[in-house]
Amino acid sequence: MLKVGIDIGGTKIAGGVVDEDGHIVEKLRVDTPVDTRELADAVVDMARHFGADHDISAVGVAAAGFVDRDRATVIHAPNIDWHDEPLKATIESRIDVPVIIENDANAAGWAEFRFGAGRDVEHMVMLTMGTGVGGAVVTDGQLFRGGHGIAGELGHTRFIRDGLPCGCGQNGCLEQYASGRALQRAANEIADAGGIGDELAALRAEKGSISGPAVSRLVLAGDPGATEALRRVATALGEACGGFQAVLDPQLFVIGGGVAQLGEELLAPVRMAYETSLPGYGERPVAAFAIAQLGNDAGLIGAADLASPQG
């Protein structure tokens, strides 16, 4: 049985035909329309393209934002001008297969649970460290969506009281301290302070601002300033995971997103901070940590799989 998964990003829409084992049979990427009114057109066109050559049973669409419990309406999308957008009905009226709508982090987390780093557990939390911090919770083998469909927004748990302003309208959210953007900010602050940040300072003087890939490169080269920037971000994430463990008790935390490409350089300080923040550490089982395995394809794979009955 083949399904289509479509992952709507800020600049690209990624789509693919996915089989029951999570393998991508065909994949396509197109630019995200500037006019958000054309987004549904782009999704429909992609679904029809795949349907011309494959026997498609369902379509799953992943997008950043709050999706209602019925997986039909986008209640709010922070980067798209959607408010109570009936996206499922809009798309289904133009193609002849069932459609589900899913939050993008939930879709990616589900893909990792079914086919990636979490395939051997029943209780998993995924955190994605990109521009923000996305979250997905799987418990007893089911994606946890909550009473209104929008559970799992772990990046918007308050981490610092009266902390940095967040795009969600609150202050001190975790994603302001544990995201790729937070890593860049920490690197630039260390560069400005001097001392261990000499290499960062030179890069800042040349470029004006230090990019995430540049910080990652310096971390892997052993630069002390970049390593300190990563430690700050990893510590924030690990401390938050200690709290998530107390509430959700997962067997496994899966870390994805661009920062996760640093692998064990990231996970080692995350684990250390997690252990020092975990209530009852030493007297209770602890979670394992792993890097996500499916990369940028996770969203479309998860969206496709969730379009089937077990999702």
N, C-alpha and C positions, 0 to 999 in steps of 0.2 A: 504494500500500500504506500503510495507516494503522496506527500503533502508539500505545500509550498510554505516557506518561512520568509517573511520580509521584515527587515530591521531598518526603521527610519532613523537616520542620524542627522546631525546638524548640517553636514555637507554632502553626505552620500546616502543613498538608499541601497542596502545590500539585500539581495534576494537569492533564494536557492530552492531547488527541488531536493527533498530530503527523504530517505527511505526509513524503514522501521528501526534500523540499527543506528540511526543518526549520521549516516554517510550522505554527503552532498553529491547528488548525481549531476547537477548542472548549477552553475552560479552566475550571477549577473550583478553589476554595480552601475548605478546611474547617479548623476548629480541630483541633489535634493532641490526641488524647485524653489526659487526665491519667493514666489507668490504662494503662500500656504494654501490658498484655495485650489491650487493645482496638485496638492499632495495626493488626494484620493485618486485623481486621474493617473498619477504616476504608479500608484500601487495597483490599480486595475490593469493598466497596460502591462505591468510586469507579470501579474498573475495570468493574463491572457497569453502572453508570450510563452510562459512555461506550459500552459495548458494545451498549446498547439501541438507540442511534441510529446507530452506525457499524460498519462491517465491520472489526473489529480483528484484526490478525495476531499481535501479541505485546505484552507489558507489560514495561517496564523500571522498576525501583524504585531510587531513589537515597536513601542514608541515610548520615549521618556515622558513621564507624567502620571497623574492619578487616573486609574482605570476602574470603573465601577465593578461591583461584585458579579454582575452578569457578563463581564468581559465584552461589553458592547459599546459603552460610551466613555470617551476621554473627558473626565471631569475637568481637568486642568492640565495643560502642558506648559512647562516653564519657558521652552524655547520655540514654541509654535503657538500661533494665535488661535488656540482651541479652548473653548469653554462649553462644557456639556455637549461636546461634538458627538453625534450619533454615527461614529465611524463604521461600525459593523453594518448597520442598515444601509448606509451609503454605498459601501463596497458590495454587499450581498445583492443589492438591487441591480448590479451590473455584471455579475458573474454567476455561474450556475452551481457553485459549491458553497458549503458552509464556511463562515469566517469567524474567527475569534480575535479579540484585541487583547494585548497583554503589555504590562509594563516592561520596559527593556531590560532592567536589572533582573526582574523575575524570570524573564525568558532565558537570559544568560545563565542564571543560577540553576534553572531547571535543566538546561543542557549539560552543565557540569555534573549535576547530580545523576542524570540518566546515563551519560556517555563519557564523562570526563573524570576529573579528580575525585568526585564524590560517589562514583558508581558502586562502591562497596559498603556504603553506610546508609542508615535510614534517617539520620538526623544531621543536618548540615546547615551552616550559614555561609553565604558567599558575600564578600565585600569587594567592590571594584574601586580601585584607586585611579581615577582619571581626572578630568576637570573637577568633578565632585567626588563624592563617595556614594556608590550605589549599594543596595543591599537586597538580599533574597534569603528567605528562611524556608527550609524544608524540614518538616517534622512528621514522624511516622510515615515517611515515604510520600507525603503530600505537600504541595506548595501551600504555605500559610499565607492567606490573603486577608484575614481579619473580617470584621463585621461589615465594613463598607467597601472591601476590595482593595484597600490601599495600604495594607500592612507591609512591613519590611523596609520602610524608609529609614534605615539605620544611620545613614549619613546626616540625618536631621534630628538625631537625638542631641540634646544640649550637653556639650562637653565642658564648656567654660562659662560660668555665670557672668553675664555682662561682657561676653567676649566679642570677637570680631563679628561684624555684620555679615549675614548670609543672604543669598539671593532669594531664600524662601520667605524673608521678612522677619526672621528671628535673629538673635545674636548668639554666638558661641557654639554653633552647630559643629559636629565632629568633622564634617567635610572641610571646614576652614582650617583644620589642623592636621588632617591625615590624607590629603588628596595630592594629586600631581601638582596642582596649583599651589598647595601649601608647601610642597617641596621646593618649588621655584622661589616662593617668597622667602623661605628660610635661607636658601642659598644666597639670595641677593642681600639679605640682612647680614649674613656672615661676611659677605664680601665687603660691605660698607663698614663693618666693625674692624676689619683688618686682622692682624694676628694670624690665626690658622687659615684665614681665607685669602691668602695672597694669590693663589692661582685663580680663585673665583673673582677676586678684585681685578686681576688683569683681564679676565674674560669680560667682566662687566664694563670695564673701561673701553674695551674694543667694540662690544656689541650693544652696550646701553642697558641690556637686561639679559639675564642668564636663562636659557631655555631648559626645559625638562630633559631632553636628550643630552644636552651638554653636562648637566649635573650627573646623569647616569654614567656617562663616559668617564667623568672624573672619579666617581665612586669606584668604578671597576679598576681604575688606575691607582687607587689607594690614596687619593688626595684627602688630607685631613679635614679641610673645610667642607667639601662635598659629603664626606662620611658623617660629619656632625649634622649637616642638614638632614640627611637620611635618618640618622638616629632620632632626631626630634620628631619627625613625621611617623616613623615606625613605633616610637614610644607612645605617641598619642593613639595610634591604632591598637596597639597591644593592650593599653590600659582600658580602652573601650571594649575590647574583646573580653576582658575579665568581667566587666559588667554584663555583657551579652551572655556569657557563660552562666552567670548566676540566674538569669531570667529564662534562657532558652535551653541550656544544657546540651549543646550540639556535641556530636562525636568529632566533628571536623569543621574547621574554618578553611574555606578556599579563598585565596586572595587573587584577584584578577586586575585588569586595567594596565595602563602603560607602565606604572611604577613596578608592577609585579615582574616585569622582565628582569629585574635585578636579582630575582631568585633568592638564594640563601643569604645574600647580603642584606636583603630586606627582612627575611623571616627570622633571622637570629635575634635582632633587637626586638622584633615584635613578640617573639616567644618570651624573652626576658621580661618585658613590660607586662605581658599577660600574666605570667606567674606571680609577679609582685603585686598584682591588682586583683587576683582571684580570691574571693572569700573562701577560707578553709583550705588554702593551698597546702598540699602535703597530707591532707586527710581525706581527699576526695579524688575521683577520677578526673583527668584533664583531657582537653581536646587536642587533637593533632592539627597541624597546619600544613597546607599544601598550596602550591602555585597552580592556578587554573591552567587547563591543558588545551582548550579549544580556541583560544585567542579571539580574534575579531569575528569568527564564524559562530560564536556561541549564541548570540542573539537570534540569528535566523534559524539555527538548529533547534533551539528551545521553543521558539514561536511555532515552528512547524510541528514539533512533537506535542505541544500543548493543544494543538488543533485536533488531536485525536482523542478518543474517549478516555484513555488513562490520564490525560492531562487535566 
